[in-house]
Every structure is written in C-alpha cells, then in structure tokens.
Amino acid sequence: MRASGDSADSNATGATVMVGKRLARNFYVAYEQSLSGALGTFQIFYDLTTRLTLRAQIGQQSVIDLIYTVRFDRVGEIFEPPARSRQLQSSPKPP
C-alpha cells in the first residue's frame, strides 16, 4: 500500500494498492488501484540491462519512462579489481 500527498481531489487520501507479478526474469507487470476507486493504472516493467529499466504506464495518463538504477548495497563490488587481475597478481612465479 502506498500513500501519496499529490492528488487531483483534495478530499482523497491518496492511498493505493499495487498488485504485481514477475512473468520472466526481466519482465514484471503490475496493477495499481486507488482505495477511493477513482484511479486505476496498469504498469509494465522491462529490464533492458541490470541498470536500465523501461516502464510503460497506462491509466489516466499514459507514460513511458527509462529508469537508471544505482545500487549502493554492493559498492565494494564496483571498486574491487576484476577477478582475472587478482588471479594474475596472486599466482606464484615459476622457479
């Protein structure tokens, strides 16, 4: 459930419920409905790469977005040298 302060109707709470399903590793569909019953939105997410996602939204407004994601939970992996260079550095020298 999500609550939003932005709403066209000042009397609406802005709370919504979203239900979705991952159909493939890189394909996700979702439907979002306002609890007031006024708005319903269908969304499709397609992962182009690990960082780029294409989102199409159909409802009161139709929108296409390109989303770029940066994850901060794996920062150590970004700054570590590649496995091949680590392997070359640690390999023993022949006698």
Backbone as a ProteinNet text record, in pm:
[ID]
protein_1_A
[PRIMARY]
MRASGDSADSNATGATVMVGKRLARNFYVAYEQSLSGALGTFQIFYDLTTRLTLRAQIGQQSVIDLIYTVRFDRVGEIFEPPARSRQLQSSPKPP
[TERTIARY]
85.2	0	90	49.9	129	40.5	93	18.7	91	15.3	74	7.4	86.8	31.5	-24.3	19.5	-28.2	-156.3	-262.7	-386.1	-466.6	-539.9	-622	-740.2	-791.7	-905.2	-852.1	-877.6	-823	-885.6	-1002.8	-1067.1	-1012	-943.3	-891	-768.3	-750.3	-635.2	-509.9	-522.9	-408.2	-353	-412.9	-364.8	-399.9	-304	-323.9	-278.9	-326.6	-283.8	-229.4	-109.7	-48.7	-29.6	-69.2	-52.4	25.4	129.8	211.7	259.7	313.7	362.9	483.6	591.9	708	682.9	671.8	642.2	768.2	877.4	1007	1113.5	1237.8	1346.1	1355.7	1322.5	1335.2	1201.9	1088.9	957.5	862.3	803.3	715.3	593.8	474.7	352.3	286.2	217	152.8	27	-68.2	-189	-199.8	-221.5	-232.5	-371	-438.3	-575.1	-581.5	-643.7	-665.8	-772.8	-754.8	-854.5	-986.8	-982.7	-1106.8	-1180.6	-1113.7	-1177	-1171.6	-1108.7	-1108	-1004.1	-889.2	-779.8	-736.4	-707.1	-650.2	-541.1	-424.7	-310.9	-250.4	-221.4	-154.1	-10.8	86.3	226.8	300.3	394.4	481.4	625.3	705.9	847.6	928.6	1024	1110.5	1255	1334.2	1474.6	1556.4	1610.1	1694.1	1834.3	1888.8	2017.1	2000.4	2109.8	2099.9	2073.5	2103.9	2083.3	1969.8	1931.7	1828	1697.9	1588.7	1456.1	1362.4	1284.7	1183.4	1049.8	977.5	847.9	742.6	635.2	520	402.4	329.3	215.6	93.4	-17	-142.7	-248.6	-319	-422.3	-478	-492.8	-540.7	-442	-313.1	-208.6	-127.5	-92.5	-5.1	136.5	230.9	367.5	464.7	578.6	689.7	810.7	877.7	994.8	1113.1	1231.8	1355.6	1419.7	1434.5	1481.3	1623.6	1713.7	1852.9	1868.6	1918.3	1928.9	2074.8	2108.8	2240	2216.8	2279.3	2263.3	2382	2354.2	2458.7	2486.6	2412.2	2434.7	2548.6	2600.4	2709.6	2826.2	2857	2961.7	3096.9	3125.5	3253.7	3281.3	3178.3	3195.8	3235.8	3192.2	3222.5	3370.4	3429.1	3564.2	3669.6	3629.7	3727.1	3782.8	3909.6	3963.8	3898.5	3895.5	3834.8	3904.2	3832.8	3884	4009	4014.3	4129.6	4256	4250.5	4370.2	4413.4	4318.4	4353.7	4422.4	4374.8	4431.2	4574	4598	4731.9	4828.4	4783	4867.7	4906	4815.5	4841.4	4900.7	4918.7	4970.6	5120.3	5168.3	5311.3	5395.6	5515.4	5607.8	5677.5	5697.3	5767.8	5914.2	5973.2	6113	6213.6
-115.5	0	122.1	223.1	344	463.1	563.6	687.1	799.8	886.2	995.2	1125.5	1230.4	1361.1	1431.1	1390.8	1452.9	1385	1460.1	1405.5	1518.2	1486.1	1586	1624.9	1531.2	1555.3	1581.1	1699.1	1732.7	1648.5	1584.7	1501.1	1358.6	1316.2	1179.9	1164.6	1046.8	1022.5	996.6	949.3	920.1	781.2	700.4	565.8	474.9	389.4	297.2	157.2	59.5	-79.1	-123.3	-186	-234.1	-384.8	-455.5	-599.8	-625.4	-708	-733.9	-876.6	-911.9	-1047.9	-1041	-1110.4	-1122.4	-1240.3	-1212.4	-1316.1	-1379.8	-1307.6	-1358.8	-1287.5	-1327.4	-1268.2	-1117	-1069.4	-927.7	-861.3	-923	-870.8	-877.5	-762.6	-752.6	-669.2	-714.9	-638.1	-609.7	-495.5	-456.4	-376.9	-383.4	-301.9	-226.8	-97	-11.7	50.7	40.5	92.3	184.1	299.3	392	333.5	350.6	299.2	375.3	496.1	570.1	519	433.9	376.5	464.7	580.2	675.9	643.6	592.2	573.8	428.8	383.5	251.5	264.2	203.1	214.9	77.4	45.6	-77.8	-41.3	-114.8	-84.3	-208.2	-185.8	-291.5	-246.5	-332.1	-304.7	-407.1	-360.2	-449.9	-408.9	-499.2	-471.4	-487.8	-377.4	-380.9	-429.7	-379.2	-422.4	-429	-455.1	-458.1	-319.5	-214.5	-78	-4.2	-45	25.7	-53.8	13.5	-47.2	42.6	-18.5	53	30.9	140.6	129.9	195.2	122.2	176.6	175.8	286.3	300.4	342.9	273.1	303.5	325	434.8	467.9	604.1	687.1	822.6	898.2	870.8	922.4	804.7	807.7	705.8	762.1	685.5	733.8	621.8	658.2	565.5	629.2	553.6	602.3	511	567.7	492.3	519.9	415.2	429.6	377.3	459.4	420.1	395.8	278.3	240.2	227.5	289.7	274.2	212.6	99.6	30.9	61	101.2	133.9	20.3	-89.1	-201.3	-290.5	-268.9	-350	-262	-158.9	-64.4	-133.9	-227.2	-296.7	-369.7	-422.9	-494.9	-401.5	-277.1	-182.6	-145.5	-130.2	-80.6	-190.6	-315.9	-424.7	-447.7	-485.2	-516.6	-643.1	-659.3	-780.5	-906.7	-1015.4	-1142.5	-1186.5	-1164.7	-1207.1	-1134.8	-1004.6	-931.9	-972.1	-1002.9	-1050.7	-1186.3	-1270.9	-1404	-1394.6	-1303.8	-1287.5	-1233.7	-1145.3	-1087.5	-1190.9	-1282.8	-1378.3	-1510.6	-1528.1	-1655.4	-1663	-1779.2	-1793	-1788.1	-1734.6	-1727.6	-1861	-1905.8	-2033.8	-2022.1	-2132.9	-2129.7	-2115.9
0	0	0	-72.6	-85	-59.4	7.5	30.1	-40.9	-103.1	-179.3	-141.2	-128.3	-96.6	-218.8	-337.7	-460.7	-505.6	-514.6	-568.8	-629.5	-733.7	-800	-711.8	-632.6	-544.6	-403.8	-347.9	-216	-105.9	-129	-28	-27.9	-134.8	-144	-55.6	2.4	88.8	7.5	-113.4	-196.9	-175	-89.6	-63.2	-180.3	-216.9	-328	-289.6	-364.7	-350.3	-485.2	-482.3	-606.1	-597.6	-702.6	-712.7	-840.7	-831.2	-948.6	-955	-1071.4	-1094.4	-1187.1	-1149.7	-1236.5	-1330	-1459.2	-1557.9	-1614.5	-1610.3	-1654.1	-1571.8	-1589.4	-1510.9	-1531.1	-1650.6	-1680.4	-1716.9	-1682	-1721.1	-1602.2	-1564.9	-1448.4	-1485.6	-1447.1	-1471	-1337	-1328.9	-1203.4	-1232.6	-1138.8	-1144.9	-1013.7	-1022.7	-904.7	-902.6	-787.4	-773.6	-653	-671.1	-560.9	-468.8	-339	-244.7	-255.1	-308.6	-329.6	-453.4	-531.9	-650.1	-772.4	-761.7	-871.6	-978.2	-938.7	-1033	-1040.5	-1160.4	-1182.3	-1287.3	-1261.4	-1351.8	-1375.1	-1500.3	-1539.2	-1576.1	-1520.7	-1546.4	-1593.7	-1685.7	-1736.6	-1714.9	-1653.8	-1632.8	-1710.8	-1791.5	-1868.4	-1844.2	-1786.7	-1758.2	-1885.9	-1936	-2055.8	-2020.6	-1909.9	-1854.4	-1703.7	-1632	-1486.3	-1429.4	-1504.4	-1456.3	-1526.5	-1646	-1722.3	-1726	-1688.9	-1691	-1770.7	-1857.9	-1933.7	-1864.3	-1834.6	-1768.1	-1855.3	-1883.4	-1955.7	-1859.6	-1856.2	-1765.2	-1845.7	-1822.2	-1890.7	-1783.9	-1792.9	-1695	-1728.2	-1626.7	-1650.3	-1739.3	-1721.7	-1809.6	-1861.1	-1989.4	-2046.6	-2049.8	-1995.2	-1979.6	-2013.1	-2071.3	-2090.1	-2023.7	-1936.3	-1863.8	-1888.9	-1885.4	-1885	-1749.6	-1667.8	-1530.2	-1519.8	-1466	-1441.8	-1292.2	-1254.7	-1114.5	-1073	-960.5	-899.5	-762.9	-737.4	-609.5	-520.7	-397.8	-303.4	-206.3	-215.2	-125.3	-171.4	-293.9	-347.9	-390.6	-313.8	-351.4	-359.8	-269.1	-269.8	-399.2	-463.2	-588.3	-702.2	-695.2	-802.4	-800	-680.6	-669.7	-659.3	-650.8	-646.4	-786.4	-796	-927.8	-982.6	-1112.8	-1171.3	-1120.6	-1120.9	-1068.5	-1145	-1273.8	-1354.9	-1310.8	-1287.8	-1247.2	-1106.6	-1017.8	-884.4	-894.2	-985.8	-1001.5	-1055.1	-1148.7	-1203.4	-1097.9	-1013.4	-910.3	-804.8	-773	-665.3	-713.8	-845.2	-893.1	-864.8	-819.5	-787.5	-914.6	-901.4	-1015.2	-1030.2	-1154.7	-1175.3	-1132.8	-1081.2	-1033.5	-1144.8
[MASK]
+++++++++++++++++++++++++++++++++++++++++++++++++++++++++++++++++++++++++++++++++++++++++++++++

